Amino acid sequence: MSRAKKIAILIVILAIVAMAALRAAQVISAKKDEPKRQGGLQAPLVEAAPVTQGLLEEKISRTGDIAPYAQVTIFSKVQGWVEKINVREGDRVKVGQVLAALDIREAEATVAQSRANLEAATARLKQVRATSEEAVQSQIQHTRATLELAESDLKRARELYEKNFIARQQMDEAQTKYNVARASYDLAQNSLRQRIWENDIALAEAQVRQALANLELTQAQLANLIILSPMNGEVNKRHVDPGTMVKDTTPILTLMDLNQVKMVVNVIEKEFVQLQKGQGVKVTVSAFPDRPFQGRISIIPPALELQSRTAEIQITIPNPGYVLKPGMFGQVEIILRFDPKAILAPIQAMFTEGGMDYVFVLKDGKAIRRTVRKGLTRDTQVEIIQGLSPGEQVIIASPSLLKDGMPVRLAVKAERKEETKD
């Protein structure tokens, strides 16, 4: 074999050995790095945030129109001519204030006549009470005297008849007079026993009551001609002027009570059950956008409307100075629930699976899956009703990709790294 050929074979053998050594080195290096790669898969980097405790409010907002707390349209109760009206639109009135009057001259004359009739009936009653029993007693005395005289005449007539001094007819006449006198006396006595004068008194008393009722009727008719304010408030509308002939269907004035105003708003079923009568609310109106007014829920109906499943509630708002006017557009804010110690977790920590809500809690370097029951969601936080406690750490980066019990590493933010270098 030539020397050149031997050198070529040696070079090939050295190349093969070098390649084998390189491959062996790669295998050894790969085996050394394998535990590091496996350790990296078992402990992924995660971010976590604390479960906190804080204020949670559940609010609703509704719009509506400002309306007077009470509004009354006053009508005339009787027909007549309007003599005077004492108020105009915008005037404030008080309960019992005379607002208007119809022509009262005829009614006043009727009242005077009724009063005179009552006085006459009262005087007659006094007279009947004073004389009725005396008249019966006097009648008894008179009939007793007549009876005694008739009895004496009958006795004497019998004696004379027995002696044949008078005829039978004369004795019979004396007997008849006695019988009549006796009957009159018995009747008078019966009147005394039955107190028949009391019937006269009762009749006179009835006449007094009748006269009194007639007086009250005419006084009521007179009062109907004078229109008084039934409320404290403000005149919203004057419908007639003096000289107008009005009937019982003619409106005279419209009054509004503006010491308080109200709003009527609708709420749905789940809101309705959380409301309480007397609950405070905040009201704003377009005319005063930077000035909130405090109101309260004054009326809550006992049931929902069957078709809409909603209910109309009434909000009452104090109105000092009559600042709020009927017809203004308002917005009411109602707090349905207020919890200053609600448990709150980041919304990124929540995920749903199979209709259930879960989070992963970071504990001892592991991701622990936990079932929770959530409540309200507000911005970036969700209320936790059950399943978490304040201070626990929940994983917020892709929690649905983790597995229960998986080892994890808490990622350190770049800002913290820079602070550590400094």
ABEGO torsion letter per residue (X at the ends): XBAAAAAAAAAAAAAAAAAAAAAAAAAAAAAAAAAAAAAAAABBBBBBBBBBBBBBBBBBBBBBBBBBABBBBBBBABBEBBABBABBBGBBBBBGBBABBBBAAAAAAAAAAAAAAAAAAAAAAAAAAAAAAAAAAAAAAAAAAAAAAAAAAAAAAAAAAAAGABBAAAAAAAAAAAAAAAAAAAAAAAAAAAGAAAAAAAAAAAAAAAAAAAAAAAAAAAAAABBBBABBEBBABBABBBGBBBBAABBABBBBBAABBBBBBBBBAAAAAABBBGBBBBBBBAABAABBBBBBBABBBABBBAAAGBBBBBBBBBBBGGABBBGBBBBBBBBABBBAABBBBBAAABBBBGGBBBBBBBBGGBBBBBBBBBBBBBEABBBBABGBBBGBBBBABGAAABBBGBBBBBBBBAAAAAAAAX
